Amino acid sequence: MNFQIESDQFLKIMLDIQKKVEAATTITTEDVMQDLILKLRECQIG
C-alpha cells in the first residue's frame, strides 16, 4: 500500500518535470535532476 502511494507521487513528479521540459525552450539535465531531487526530498519529509 505504502509503495503504491510513493509510486503515484513519483509518477506525478515525473509528469510535472516532463511538462516543464516541454514548456521550457532551454533547460539542462542538471536543472531537471536538481528539481527531481528537491521533489523527492519533499515527498520524504511530507
A tleap script that builds the chain and sets N, CA, C and O, in Angstrom:
source leaprc.protein.ff14SB
mol = sequence {
  NMET ASN PHE GLN ILE GLU SER ASP GLN PHE
  LEU LYS ILE MET LEU ASP ILE GLN LYS LYS
  VAL GLU ALA ALA THR THR ILE THR THR GLU
  ASP VAL MET GLN ASP LEU ILE LEU LYS LEU
  ARG GLU CYS GLN ILE CGLY
}
set mol.1.N position { 0.835 -1.198 0.000 }
set mol.1.CA position { 0.000 0.000 0.000 }
set mol.1.C position { 0.880 1.262 0.000 }
set mol.1.O position { 0.687 2.168 -0.811 }
set mol.2.N position { 1.839 1.300 0.918 }
set mol.2.CA position { 2.724 2.456 1.011 }
set mol.2.C position { 3.508 2.643 -0.282 }
set mol.2.O position { 3.711 3.767 -0.741 }
set mol.3.N position { 3.948 1.524 -0.865 }
set mol.3.CA position { 4.702 1.574 -2.119 }
set mol.3.C position { 3.847 2.179 -3.230 }
set mol.3.O position { 4.349 2.941 -4.056 }
set mol.4.N position { 2.564 1.843 -3.254 }
set mol.4.CA position { 1.658 2.361 -4.276 }
set mol.4.C position { 1.541 3.881 -4.176 }
set mol.4.O position { 1.560 4.573 -5.194 }
set mol.5.N position { 1.422 4.401 -2.958 }
set mol.5.CA position { 1.312 5.845 -2.765 }
set mol.5.C position { 2.581 6.530 -3.262 }
set mol.5.O position { 2.520 7.542 -3.962 }
set mol.6.N position { 3.739 5.965 -2.891 }
set mol.6.CA position { 5.004 6.555 -3.314 }
set mol.6.C position { 5.144 6.493 -4.839 }
set mol.6.O position { 5.665 7.427 -5.450 }
set mol.7.N position { 4.687 5.412 -5.448 }
set mol.7.CA position { 4.760 5.287 -6.905 }
set mol.7.C position { 3.891 6.347 -7.572 }
set mol.7.O position { 4.288 6.933 -8.579 }
set mol.8.N position { 2.706 6.597 -7.013 }
set mol.8.CA position { 1.820 7.624 -7.558 }
set mol.8.C position { 2.469 8.998 -7.453 }
set mol.8.O position { 2.405 9.797 -8.387 }
set mol.9.N position { 3.099 9.268 -6.304 }
set mol.9.CA position { 3.780 10.549 -6.120 }
set mol.9.C position { 4.906 10.693 -7.134 }
set mol.9.O position { 5.079 11.751 -7.737 }
set mol.10.N position { 5.670 9.620 -7.316 }
set mol.10.CA position { 6.800 9.651 -8.247 }
set mol.10.C position { 6.306 9.905 -9.668 }
set mol.10.O position { 6.919 10.671 -10.412 }
set mol.11.N position { 5.202 9.265 -10.045 }
set mol.11.CA position { 4.640 9.453 -11.383 }
set mol.11.C position { 4.217 10.905 -11.586 }
set mol.11.O position { 4.455 11.480 -12.648 }
set mol.12.N position { 3.588 11.499 -10.565 }
set mol.12.CA position { 3.178 12.900 -10.660 }
set mol.12.C position { 4.386 13.808 -10.823 }
set mol.12.O position { 4.351 14.767 -11.595 }
set mol.13.N position { 5.461 13.502 -10.088 }
set mol.13.CA position { 6.690 14.295 -10.186 }
set mol.13.C position { 7.261 14.215 -11.591 }
set mol.13.O position { 7.648 15.231 -12.168 }
set mol.14.N position { 7.314 13.002 -12.143 }
set mol.14.CA position { 7.883 12.823 -13.478 }
set mol.14.C position { 7.040 13.537 -14.534 }
set mol.14.O position { 7.586 14.129 -15.466 }
set mol.15.N position { 5.721 13.487 -14.395 }
set mol.15.CA position { 4.843 14.181 -15.334 }
set mol.15.C position { 5.026 15.688 -15.226 }
set mol.15.O position { 5.016 16.395 -16.234 }
set mol.16.N position { 5.196 16.185 -13.984 }
set mol.16.CA position { 5.417 17.610 -13.759 }
set mol.16.C position { 6.708 18.060 -14.426 }
set mol.16.O position { 6.747 19.108 -15.070 }
set mol.17.N position { 7.763 17.267 -14.272 }
set mol.17.CA position { 9.048 17.590 -14.891 }
set mol.17.C position { 8.929 17.551 -16.415 }
set mol.17.O position { 9.494 18.397 -17.108 }
set mol.18.N position { 8.189 16.565 -16.932 }
set mol.18.CA position { 8.009 16.468 -18.381 }
set mol.18.C position { 7.327 17.724 -18.920 }
set mol.18.O position { 7.701 18.231 -19.978 }
set mol.19.N position { 6.322 18.229 -18.190 }
set mol.19.CA position { 5.635 19.449 -18.608 }
set mol.19.C position { 6.593 20.630 -18.623 }
set mol.19.O position { 6.566 21.455 -19.537 }
set mol.20.N position { 7.449 20.703 -17.590 }
set mol.20.CA position { 8.412 21.800 -17.515 }
set mol.20.C position { 9.386 21.735 -18.678 }
set mol.20.O position { 9.724 22.762 -19.268 }
set mol.21.N position { 9.839 20.535 -19.010 }
set mol.21.CA position { 10.786 20.360 -20.112 }
set mol.21.C position { 10.142 20.781 -21.431 }
set mol.21.O position { 10.777 21.441 -22.254 }
set mol.22.N position { 8.884 20.398 -21.629 }
set mol.22.CA position { 8.186 20.748 -22.864 }
set mol.22.C position { 7.932 22.251 -22.944 }
set mol.22.O position { 7.959 22.832 -24.029 }
set mol.23.N position { 7.683 22.883 -21.789 }
set mol.23.CA position { 7.377 24.314 -21.763 }
set mol.23.C position { 8.626 25.171 -21.922 }
set mol.23.O position { 8.562 26.276 -22.462 }
set mol.24.N position { 9.757 24.665 -21.453 }
set mol.24.CA position { 10.999 25.442 -21.485 }
set mol.24.C position { 11.693 25.307 -22.835 }
set mol.24.O position { 11.752 24.223 -23.416 }
set mol.25.N position { 12.210 26.416 -23.316 }
set mol.25.CA position { 12.957 26.367 -24.573 }
set mol.25.C position { 14.386 25.918 -24.306 }
set mol.25.O position { 14.977 25.187 -25.101 }
set mol.26.N position { 14.935 26.362 -23.179 }
set mol.26.CA position { 16.287 25.934 -22.807 }
set mol.26.C position { 16.258 25.393 -21.389 }
set mol.26.O position { 15.930 26.114 -20.448 }
set mol.27.N position { 16.601 24.125 -21.240 }
set mol.27.CA position { 16.653 23.504 -19.915 }
set mol.27.C position { 17.764 22.467 -19.948 }
set mol.27.O position { 17.929 21.746 -20.932 }
set mol.28.N position { 18.517 22.401 -18.869 }
set mol.28.CA position { 19.636 21.467 -18.823 }
set mol.28.C position { 19.257 20.240 -18.006 }
set mol.28.O position { 18.339 20.285 -17.187 }
set mol.29.N position { 19.961 19.165 -18.234 }
set mol.29.CA position { 19.729 17.943 -17.468 }
set mol.29.C position { 19.972 18.204 -15.987 }
set mol.29.O position { 19.284 17.646 -15.133 }
set mol.30.N position { 20.950 19.051 -15.687 }
set mol.30.CA position { 21.262 19.375 -14.293 }
set mol.30.C position { 20.065 20.022 -13.606 }
set mol.30.O position { 19.760 19.707 -12.456 }
set mol.31.N position { 19.386 20.931 -14.314 }
set mol.31.CA position { 18.200 21.576 -13.758 }
set mol.31.C position { 17.122 20.543 -13.444 }
set mol.31.O position { 16.487 20.595 -12.391 }
set mol.32.N position { 16.922 19.611 -14.363 }
set mol.32.CA position { 15.908 18.570 -14.173 }
set mol.32.C position { 16.263 17.698 -12.973 }
set mol.32.O position { 15.399 17.378 -12.156 }
set mol.33.N position { 17.530 17.315 -12.866 }
set mol.33.CA position { 17.957 16.448 -11.767 }
set mol.33.C position { 17.832 17.156 -10.421 }
set mol.33.O position { 17.418 16.543 -9.437 }
set mol.34.N position { 18.184 18.434 -10.369 }
set mol.34.CA position { 18.052 19.193 -9.126 }
set mol.34.C position { 16.585 19.284 -8.724 }
set mol.34.O position { 16.256 19.140 -7.547 }
set mol.35.N position { 15.706 19.519 -9.688 }
set mol.35.CA position { 14.272 19.597 -9.422 }
set mol.35.C position { 13.750 18.261 -8.912 }
set mol.35.O position { 12.951 18.214 -7.977 }
set mol.36.N position { 14.208 17.173 -9.533 }
set mol.36.CA position { 13.785 15.836 -9.125 }
set mol.36.C position { 14.229 15.547 -7.698 }
set mol.36.O position { 13.443 15.039 -6.898 }
set mol.37.N position { 15.472 15.862 -7.372 }
set mol.37.CA position { 15.994 15.613 -6.026 }
set mol.37.C position { 15.201 16.412 -4.991 }
set mol.37.O position { 14.846 15.880 -3.940 }
set mol.38.N position { 14.924 17.677 -5.280 }
set mol.38.CA position { 14.165 18.507 -4.349 }
set mol.38.C position { 12.769 17.935 -4.114 }
set mol.38.O position { 12.304 17.883 -2.976 }
set mol.39.N position { 12.108 17.509 -5.175 }
set mol.39.CA position { 10.753 16.977 -5.044 }
set mol.39.C position { 10.737 15.648 -4.292 }
set mol.39.O position { 9.817 15.383 -3.518 }
set mol.40.N position { 11.743 14.819 -4.516 }
set mol.40.CA position { 11.824 13.552 -3.790 }
set mol.40.C position { 12.044 13.808 -2.303 }
set mol.40.O position { 11.489 13.100 -1.463 }
set mol.41.N position { 12.855 14.823 -1.971 }
set mol.41.CA position { 13.075 15.183 -0.568 }
set mol.41.C position { 11.775 15.667 0.061 }
set mol.41.O position { 11.475 15.332 1.207 }
set mol.42.N position { 10.998 16.461 -0.690 }
set mol.42.CA position { 9.714 16.952 -0.194 }
set mol.42.C position { 8.782 15.787 0.125 }
set mol.42.O position { 8.079 15.812 1.136 }
set mol.43.N position { 8.773 14.776 -0.726 }
set mol.43.CA position { 7.923 13.601 -0.511 }
set mol.43.C position { 8.356 12.844 0.740 }
set mol.43.O position { 7.514 12.352 1.491 }
set mol.44.N position { 9.658 12.747 0.967 }
set mol.44.CA position { 10.162 12.032 2.132 }
set mol.44.C position { 9.788 12.769 3.414 }
set mol.44.O position { 9.396 12.145 4.400 }
set mol.45.N position { 9.910 14.105 3.402 }
set mol.45.CA position { 9.580 14.898 4.585 }
set mol.45.C position { 8.075 14.848 4.827 }
set mol.45.O position { 7.626 14.627 5.952 }
set mol.46.N position { 7.302 15.056 3.762 }
set mol.46.CA position { 5.842 15.059 3.873 }
set mol.46.C position { 5.371 13.659 3.919 }
set mol.46.O position { 4.168 13.415 4.013 }
savepdb mol mol.pdb
quit
